[in-house]
Amino acid sequence: MGNGLPTIGDVARLAGVSPQTVSNVLNSPHIVSDTTRVKVQAVIDQLGYRPNSAARQLRTRASSTIGIRIDPTTSDGVSGAALDRFLHELTQQAEDRGLRVLLFTATSPEDEIAQYTKLRDTADVDAIVVTSTVFADPRLAWLRNERLPFVAFGRPWGNDLEDHRIRWVDVDGHEGVRRATQHLYGRGLRQIGYLGWPHGSGTGDDRRLGWLDACAELGIDSTAELVAEDRVPDARVAVQALLTGGSGVEAFVCVSDTLALGALMAVREAGRPHFPVIGFDNTPVARAVGLSSVDQSLDAVAQAVVDLLLGDGSRIVQPIPEDEPHHRLVAPRLVVRRSSHLAVIENTPTTGETV
């Protein structure tokens, strides 16, 4: 408790229950067992806990509030656009289902967890949406252990994929890159390279496997692989070096639009404007420069996040029933533009076609 007034989190920890259970005792005691209600009420009396009147009013209204961190803006302004679109879609989908979105900032995973604690203890949010998940993500572990309802946009990379206490939605990046590679193969290209992030990123490794599996299925070479940090200049330099070395690569599939933009610059500077490049994220930049890209179907992602939070009702579900799916894998779609169909074959799709 420190030097401040006792919080709902203090009551929950001392009573050995979740903050949601404490809230239920205060606001909906009829749904709590007599034993639990008596135990929680005893701790409330012991600590002298008094809920904030404004927060209590918020929590007893028909609608609920979900919190989500605003990601820091990326240096090149390309890849961050995907999360911006997700936030917009989530806000719209949440509003349609009677939910509100509360935005907050954090400088690190530890700072983000501290924000979770504050938002929970002041009853400002009923659930959290986590983005940009990583291996052994401490945020997911904290939310799971504290039993604060949440859904992650991104898989719980590691050994927690089947943990029913972790609700998650992700885009099937493996399938997206696989389709992009098959698309280029269908245009008669056989030397299809891959430009990805350094190994160790769950999302990046998953997309890379899509390229490797497609190459294996199609019986084509998979040695033309480049790695770069997610910055346009880094991608540009990597592709320039490969082309200068006389590589026979005929096209590139890229892990992001950021790297694809760098690759596009490099091939054009090398005097090869018809060299096909496909990105991932379908950002505004991709649309502006005519770059083919894998679209994450963020409208479907946002819908799945809200569905997992609410189930079939209008109130946030905690916990999710074990006989119901706790995750959704959303199929992406390939948007074909000029950058990947300059290698013309018969029945070439028109610019902007989705496949």
N, C-alpha and C positions, 0 to 999 in steps of 0.2 A: 504493500500500500504506500510505502514511502511516507512523506509528510502530508499527502493530500487526503481527501475524503475517500472512503471505501468505494470501490467500483463493482460493477456487475461481474467483472472478471475475478475480483477478490472473493466474492461470494461463491462463484462457481468452483474455484480451486479449493477452497476450504470445505465445501460440501461434497466435492468429488463428482460434480456433474458438469454438463456443458453450459456455457452462457445462455444458449437457447432455452435450456430447461429452466434456468433462473427466470428468464423472461416469461416463460409459460406460467410459472408459479405466480408471477406478478400480474400478468395480463389475461391468462386463460387457465386458471387453476383447475378447471373441470377436466382438462385433458391430461393432468398429471396424477400419478398414483398417490394415494394418501400417504404412504411411507415416504416417498420422495418429497412430497409437498411439505410434510412436517419437518423433515431434515433440512430442507432449504430454508424454510421460514425461520428455523432456529438459528441458522447462521446469519440470516438477515437481521434478526433481532440482536444477536451477539455483536455484530459489527456496527449496528446502527446505520445500515445502508438505506439510503433514500434515493430512488431513481430520479433523474433529472426530468422535470415535468414536460419540457419540450420534446425530449427524446422519447419519453413514454407515450406522449400523444402521437408521435410519428409512428411508433411501433404498433399502435393499436388501430391505425387506419387500415383501409382495405388494401392499399398498395404498399410495396416494399421498396427498399433501396439496395442497390448493389454497388460496390466500390471497385474501381479499376485504376491502376496506375497509368499515368501518361508516360509513354516511353520518351527518352531524350531524343531530340532531333538528330538524325544522322548527318555526318559532315557533308555528304554530297546531295542529300535531300532526295535520294531515289528510293532506297529500300524502305525507309520509314513511311512512305506513302501507303504501303499495304496495311500497316497497323492503324494508320489514320482512317482508312476506309473501313476497317473492321470496327473501330470505335463508332463511326457514324452508323454503320449497319446495326450494331448492338444497341445503340441508343434508340434507334427507330423501332427495332423489334421489341425492346424492353417496354417502350411507351405503349406499343400496341397491346401488350399483355398486362398493363397496369403497374409496371416497374419503373423506377427512376434510377438514373446512373449518377453516381458521385465520383468525380475525378480527383485524384491526388497525385503528388509527385514523391519520388524517393530517389536517393542517390546510389543505393546499393541494395542487395537482397536483405541485409541486416536492417537497413533503414526502412525498407518496405515492410518487414515484419513488425517493426516498431509502429509503423502507421496502422497496420492491421489491429494491433493491440489497442491503440488509441481509439480507432473507429468502433471496435467492438465494445470496449468498456464504456464508451459514451453513447452506445446504442445508436450511432449514426448510420450504420449499415446492417443489413440482414445477411449479406453474402458477399463474396469476393470473386472477381474474375481475374485470373492470373494469365499473363502473356509471356512469351519468349522463355519457355521452359528450357532447362539444362539438365545434364546428368546430376543425379543426387541433389535435386533442387531443394534447398533448405526451406523455401517458402511453402512448398507442397507438404513437406514433413510437418511443419509447424501448424498449418491449417488442418491437416488430418488429425494431429494429436490434440489440438484444441477444440476439435469438432465444430469449427466454424464453417457453415456451408460454403462451398466454392466449386467453381468449374475452371479448369485450365484450358486455355487455347494453346495447344501444344502437348505432346505426349509427356508423361512422367518418365523420361528416358532412364533406363536402367532396369531394375528388378520389380518395379511397381506397376507395370502395365496392367496386371490383372487384379490389383488391389481395389476392391469394390468401394473403399472409402474415398478413393480419388476419382472424381468425375472429370472427364477430359474430352475435348473435341480437337481433332487435328485434320489437316489436309493430307491426302495420300500423295506425298511428294514423290515417292518411288514410282507410282503409276503415272504421274504427270510427266516426269522426265523420260520414262519408258515410252510413252506415247509420242513425245517430241522426237526421240531417236527413231522410232518406227516411221514417223512422218517423213523425216529426211531420207531414210532408206527407201521409202516409197517413191521418192523423186529421183532415184537412181544413184544416190550417193553411197559410197562404201567406206570412206575414210572419215568417220564422224568422231570428232574430238570432244572432250569434256573439260570445261573450265569450272573448277569448284573451289570451295573454301578449304583451309587446312583441316586435316582429319581430326576427329574428336568432337565435332559438333553433331548432335543427334539429328537435327534437321538436314544438315549438309550431307552427312553420311548416308542418310536414307535416300536422298535424291541421287547421290552418286551410285548407289546400288541399282537404282532404276536404269541408269545408263549401262552399267556393267551387265545387268541381266538382259537388257535388250540386245546388246552386242553379242552375248552368248546365244540367245535365241535365233538371231539373224545370221550367225556365223561370220561376223565381221571383226576386224581388229579393234582391240580396246587399249592400246598402248599410248594413244595420243591424249594424255591427261595432263592438264596444267592446274596449278594451285595458286591462289592469290587471296590476300585479305579482301574484304568486301569494300573495295575502293576502286573507283574508275581508273585512276592512274596506274594502280598495281596491275589491273587486268590488261590494260593497254600495253604496258611494258612486257608482260609475260607472253602475250600473243605476238607482239612484234618480234621478240626473240625467236619464237618458234618458226614464224614465217621466214625470217632472215636465214634461219638454218636450213631452209630448203625442205621443210616437212611436206609430205604429200597429203596432209589433212585437207578435207574438202568442205567441212562445215563444223560448227560448234554448237553444242547444247550447253547452257550455262546455268549455274545454281541460282542466280539472281539476275534481275534486270541491271543492277549496278555493274556486275562483271560483264554482262552482255553488251552494255553500252561501251565499256572500255574495249571489248573485242571488236565491236562494230567500227570504232574509230581506227583501230589498228589495221583491219583488213582494207578499209578504204584508203588509208594512208599508204598501204602497200600496193595500191593500184588494182585492188581486187574487189570492186564495188558489188559484184554479183555473188560474193561469198556468203552463204546462208549462216545466220546466227539466230538462235532461239534463247530467250531469257525465261525468267520465272518471277511471277508476281503480277504481271500485266499492269504496271504502274502508268500514271499519266505520261511519264517520259517515254515509255515504250510506245504508247499510242501516238505521241507527238512525232517520233522519229521513224515510225513504221516498223517497229521491231516486233516480230512474232514472240509470243510469250505464253507461259502457262498461267491461267487465271485461277486463283485459289477458291473461287466461288464463295466469297466472304459473306454473301447474303445467307447462304446455306449454313455456313459456320455459325453466324450469329443466331440463326433460328435454332440450331442444335444446342447452343449454349443455354438459351432461354428455356428450351424444352427440358433439358436436364435439370435446370434449377427448379422448374415449376411442376414437372410431370404433367398430369392431366388436369391440374387444378389452377388456382390463381394465387396460391401461397407457396413460398419457397419450401421445398421438400428437404427434410433432415431427419434421419438419414435416408438415402435412396434404398428402396427395397432390394434385397439381394437377388430376387428373381427377375429384376429388370436390368437391361443393359446400362452400364455406367459410363460408356464412352461411345463416341460416334467418329467414324473415319469418313471424311467428305471427299468425294471424287472431284478432282479439278478438271478444267477444260482447256484445251489448246486453242488459242486464238491465232490464226494464221494471217500474217501481214506480209508486206513486200520483202522483208529481210530474209524470209525462209522459203519463198517460192520463186526466186529469180532463176533457179535451176529448173527450167520449164520442162514439163512432160505433158502428156495428154491428160485431159480432164483436170487441169490445174484449178484449184478452188479460187474463188474471188477473194480480193483483199478484205480482211476482217472476218473471214469465215471462222466459225467455231467448230472444232472437230474433237 
